[in-house]
């Protein structure tokens, strides 16, 4: 049994926005290119660790694990990655990364308005 990962176009768009926000925010505050690049690399590393975690979790999933949308937090809960699992022939699985939610952005009604989120530039 093999596990394959697929990233949806919407996942890639949101990922790109978050990476750009991280880079711009750190560069604006620190005025240091290396620190700005490192913030993006840390986000990407968190996504890679998530793929490793999902692969380990779903090596032999229960039937209920292969239905519906699932999610997993990364970066200390700041972001939530949404995914779906599909069974393909030979009992292999595809884990499709669907979306990333910035929890701070989603909860602006609960947090003070002065908090900066990746969608603030729009």
Secondary structure, 3 states (H helix, E strand, C coil): CCEEEEECHHHHHHHHHHHHHHHHHHHHHHCCHHHHHHHHHHHHHHHHHHHHHHHHHCCCCCHHHHCCEEEEEECCCCEEEEEEEEEEHHHEEEEEEEEEEEHHHHCCCCCCCCCCCCCCCC
